[in-house]
Amino acid sequence: MSDAYDYFREHAIAAIRKARALPPGRTKQKQRTVARVYHLLSREAALAPNVHHLDDFRVARQLERQIGR
């Protein structure tokens, strides 16, 4: 992964796969939201440099870790 677009896209793919494996419910909805955030970040990264989006990425990662608990 050479740039932010690829990095965010891989996280989005992994998050959606994780959401698909979860049973229906609140946890699955949260995981899908995390996947959407990663997807939006990857789309923005494709258009312009997104160093200022790192905080958004960190928040999404933190939420994803909390879902796993």
C-alpha distances in whole Angstrom, upper triangle without the diagonal:
4,6,8,8,5,6,10,10,9,11,14,14,14,17,19,19,20,23,24,25,27,31,32,33,32,29,27,28,26,23,23,23,20,18,20,19,15,16,18,15,12,15,16,13,13,17,17,15,15,16,19,17,16,20,19,16,18,21,19,18,21,23,21,22,26,26,25,28
4,7,8,7,8,11,12,12,14,16,17,18,20,22,22,24,26,27,28,30,34,35,35,34,31,30,30,28,25,25,25,22,20,21,20,17,17,18,16,13,15,16,12,12,15,15,13,14,15,18,17,16,20,20,17,19,22,21,20,23,25,23,25,28,28,28,31
4,6,6,6,9,10,11,13,15,16,17,19,20,22,23,25,26,28,30,33,34,34,32,30,29,28,26,24,23,23,20,19,19,17,14,15,15,12,10,12,12,9,9,12,11,9,10,11,15,13,13,17,17,14,17,20,18,18,21,23,22,23,27,27,27,30
4,5,5,6,8,10,11,12,14,15,16,18,20,21,22,24,26,27,31,31,31,29,27,26,25,23,21,20,20,17,16,16,14,11,12,12,9,7,10,10,6,8,11,10,8,8,9,12,10,10,13,13,11,13,16,15,15,18,20,19,21,24,24,24,27
4,5,5,6,9,10,10,12,14,15,16,18,20,21,22,25,26,29,29,30,28,26,24,24,22,20,19,18,16,14,14,13,10,9,10,8,5,7,8,5,6,9,10,9,9,12,14,12,12,15,14,12,15,17,16,16,20,20,19,21,24,24,25,28
4,6,5,6,9,10,10,12,14,15,17,18,20,21,23,25,28,29,29,28,26,24,24,23,20,19,19,17,14,15,14,11,11,12,10,7,10,12,9,9,13,13,13,13,14,17,14,14,17,16,13,16,19,16,16,20,21,19,21,24,24,24,27
4,5,5,7,9,10,11,12,15,16,17,19,20,22,23,27,28,28,27,24,22,23,21,18,18,18,15,13,14,13,9,10,12,10,8,11,12,10,11,14,14,13,12,13,15,13,12,15,14,11,13,16,14,13,16,18,16,18,21,21,21,24
4,5,5,6,9,10,10,12,14,15,16,18,20,21,25,25,25,24,21,20,19,18,15,15,14,11,10,11,9,6,7,9,6,5,9,10,8,10,13,13,13,11,12,14,11,10,13,11,8,11,13,11,11,15,15,14,16,19,19,19,23
4,5,5,6,9,10,11,12,14,15,17,19,20,24,24,25,24,21,19,19,18,15,14,14,12,9,10,10,7,6,9,8,5,8,11,10,10,13,15,15,14,16,17,14,14,17,14,12,15,16,13,14,17,17,15,18,21,20,20,24
4,5,5,6,9,10,11,12,14,15,17,19,22,23,24,23,21,19,19,18,15,14,15,13,10,12,12,9,9,12,11,9,12,14,13,13,17,18,17,16,17,19,16,15,18,16,13,15,17,14,13,17,17,14,16,20,19,18,22
4,5,5,6,9,10,10,12,14,16,17,20,21,22,20,18,16,17,15,12,12,13,9,8,10,10,6,8,11,10,9,13,14,13,15,18,19,18,16,17,18,14,13,15,13,10,12,13,10,9,13,13,11,13,16,15,15,19
4,5,5,6,9,10,10,12,14,16,19,19,20,19,16,14,14,13,10,9,10,8,5,7,8,5,5,9,9,8,11,13,13,14,17,18,18,16,18,18,15,15,16,13,11,14,14,11,11,14,14,11,14,17,15,16,20
4,5,5,6,9,10,11,13,15,18,19,20,20,17,15,15,15,12,11,12,11,7,10,11,9,8,12,12,11,13,16,15,16,19,21,21,19,21,22,18,18,20,17,14,17,17,14,14,17,16,13,16,19,17,17,20
4,6,5,6,9,10,11,13,16,18,19,18,15,14,15,14,10,11,13,10,8,11,12,10,11,14,14,13,16,18,18,19,22,23,22,21,22,23,19,18,19,17,14,16,16,13,12,15,14,11,13,16,14,14,17
4,5,5,6,9,10,11,14,15,16,15,12,10,11,10,7,7,9,7,5,9,10,8,10,13,13,13,16,18,18,19,22,23,23,20,21,22,18,17,18,15,13,14,14,10,10,13,11,8,11,13,11,11,15
4,5,5,6,9,10,13,14,15,15,12,10,11,11,7,6,9,8,5,8,11,10,10,13,14,14,16,18,19,19,22,24,24,22,24,24,20,20,21,18,16,17,17,13,13,16,14,11,14,16,13,14,18
4,5,5,6,9,12,14,16,16,13,11,13,13,10,9,13,12,9,12,14,13,13,17,17,17,19,21,21,22,25,27,27,25,26,27,23,22,23,21,18,20,20,16,15,18,16,13,15,17,14,14,18
4,5,5,7,10,12,13,14,11,9,11,11,7,9,12,10,9,13,14,13,14,18,18,18,20,23,23,24,27,28,28,25,26,27,23,22,22,20,17,18,18,14,13,15,14,10,12,14,11,10,14
4,5,5,8,9,10,11,8,5,8,8,5,6,9,9,8,11,13,13,14,17,18,18,20,22,23,24,27,28,28,26,27,27,23,23,23,20,18,19,18,14,14,16,13,11,13,14,11,11,14
4,6,8,9,11,13,11,8,10,12,9,8,12,13,11,13,16,16,16,19,20,20,21,24,25,25,28,30,30,28,30,30,26,26,26,23,21,22,21,18,18,20,17,14,17,18,14,14,17
4,7,9,12,13,11,9,12,13,10,11,15,14,13,16,19,18,18,22,23,22,24,27,27,28,31,33,32,30,31,32,28,27,27,25,22,23,22,19,18,20,18,14,16,17,13,13,16
4,6,8,10,8,6,9,11,9,10,13,14,13,16,18,18,19,22,23,23,25,28,28,29,32,33,33,31,32,31,28,27,27,24,22,23,21,18,18,18,16,13,15,15,11,11,13
4,6,9,8,7,10,12,11,12,15,16,16,18,21,21,22,24,26,26,28,30,31,32,35,36,36,34,35,34,30,30,29,27,25,26,24,21,21,21,18,16,17,17,13,13,15
4,7,8,6,8,11,11,11,14,16,16,17,20,21,21,23,25,26,27,29,31,32,34,36,36,33,35,34,30,30,29,26,25,26,24,21,21,22,18,17,19,18,14,15,17
4,6,5,7,9,10,11,13,15,16,17,19,21,21,23,25,26,27,29,31,32,34,35,36,33,34,32,29,29,28,25,24,24,22,19,20,20,16,15,17,16,12,14,15
4,5,5,6,9,10,11,13,14,15,17,19,20,21,23,25,26,27,29,31,32,33,33,30,31,30,26,26,24,22,21,21,19,16,18,17,13,13,15,13,10,12,13
4,5,5,6,9,10,11,12,14,15,17,18,20,21,23,25,26,27,29,31,32,32,29,29,28,25,24,23,20,19,19,17,14,15,14,11,10,12,10,6,9,10
4,5,5,6,9,10,11,12,14,15,16,18,20,21,23,24,26,27,29,31,31,28,29,28,24,24,23,20,19,20,18,15,15,16,13,11,13,13,9,11,13
4,5,5,6,9,10,11,13,14,15,17,19,20,21,23,24,26,28,29,29,26,28,26,23,23,22,19,18,19,17,14,15,16,12,11,14,13,10,13,15
4,5,5,6,9,10,11,13,14,15,17,19,20,21,23,25,26,27,27,24,25,24,20,20,19,16,15,16,13,10,12,12,8,8,11,10,7,10,13
4,5,5,6,9,10,11,12,14,15,17,19,20,21,23,25,26,26,23,24,23,19,19,18,15,14,15,13,10,11,12,9,7,10,10,7,9,12
4,5,5,6,9,10,10,12,14,15,16,18,20,21,23,25,25,22,24,23,19,20,19,16,15,16,15,11,13,14,11,10,13,14,11,13,16
4,5,5,6,9,10,11,12,14,15,17,18,20,22,23,23,20,22,20,17,17,17,13,13,14,12,9,12,13,10,10,13,13,11,14,17
4,5,5,6,9,10,11,12,14,15,16,19,21,21,21,18,19,18,14,14,14,11,10,11,10,6,8,10,7,7,10,11,10,12,15
4,5,5,6,9,10,11,12,14,15,17,19,20,20,18,19,19,15,15,16,13,11,13,12,9,10,13,11,9,13,14,12,14,17
4,5,5,6,9,10,11,12,14,15,17,19,19,17,19,18,14,16,16,12,12,14,13,10,12,15,13,12,16,17,15,17,20
4,5,5,6,9,10,11,12,14,16,17,17,14,16,15,11,12,12,8,8,11,10,7,10,12,11,11,14,15,15,17,20
4,5,5,6,9,10,10,12,15,15,15,13,14,14,11,11,12,9,7,10,11,8,9,12,12,11,14,16,15,17,20
4,5,5,6,9,10,11,13,15,15,13,16,16,12,14,15,12,11,14,14,11,13,16,15,14,17,19,18,20,23
4,5,5,6,9,10,11,13,14,12,14,14,10,13,14,10,10,14,14,11,14,17,16,16,19,20,20,22,25
4,5,5,6,9,10,11,11,8,11,11,7,9,11,8,8,11,12,10,12,15,15,15,18,20,20,21,24
4,5,5,6,9,10,11,9,12,13,10,11,14,12,10,14,15,13,14,18,18,17,20,22,21,23,26
4,5,5,7,9,11,10,14,14,12,14,16,13,13,17,17,15,17,20,20,20,23,25,24,25,29
4,5,5,6,8,7,11,11,9,12,14,12,12,16,16,15,17,20,20,20,23,25,25,27,29
4,5,5,6,6,9,10,9,11,14,12,12,15,17,15,17,20,21,20,23,25,25,26,29
4,6,8,9,12,14,12,14,17,16,15,19,20,19,20,23,23,23,26,28,28,29,32
4,7,9,12,13,13,15,18,17,17,20,21,20,22,25,25,25,28,30,30,31,34
4,6,9,11,11,13,16,15,16,19,20,20,21,24,25,25,28,30,30,32,34
4,6,8,9,11,14,14,14,17,19,19,20,22,24,24,26,28,29,30,33
4,5,5,7,10,10,10,13,15,15,16,19,20,21,23,25,26,27,30
4,5,6,9,10,10,12,14,15,16,18,20,21,22,24,26,27,29
4,6,7,8,10,11,13,14,16,17,19,20,22,23,25,26,28
4,5,5,6,9,10,11,13,14,16,17,19,20,21,23,25
4,5,5,6,9,10,10,12,14,15,16,18,20,21,23
4,5,5,6,9,10,11,12,14,15,17,19,20,22
4,5,5,6,9,10,11,12,14,15,17,19,21
4,5,5,6,9,10,11,12,14,15,17,19
4,5,5,6,9,10,11,12,14,16,17
4,5,5,6,9,10,11,12,15,16
4,5,5,6,9,10,11,13,15
4,5,5,6,9,10,11,13
4,5,5,6,9,10,11
4,5,5,6,9,10
4,5,5,7,9
4,5,5,7
4,5,5
4,5
4
